[in-house]
Amino acid sequence: MRIEGLVERPTPVTITVDGRPISAFAGESLAAALFAAGIRTLRRSPRAATPRGMFCLMGVCQECLVRLDGRRVTACEEPVREGMAITTGAES
């Protein structure tokens, strides 16, 4: 789900999400890269363990929390960089 030919993008970089390599573009939001790769569930709710994903996409709701280098970050506010290793809480 990428716009091809109409937008000039930098060379793709590789990030790792839950041990799986994903192609993304440096500088785009991590949330956009995950969505484009088909990753919709980013964590589970603490009480009911229901799937949670992207909601506001502007850093207000905290629904897109993931782990990056051991720290929790909102995927919508984190720019993609080469070699990022992301861990979601999506597993049940």
Secondary structure, 3 states (H helix, E strand, C coil): CCCCCCCCCCCEEEEEECCEEEEEECCCEHHHHHHHCCCCCCEECCCCCCEECCCCCCCCCCCCEEEECCEEEEHHHCECCCCCEEECCCCC
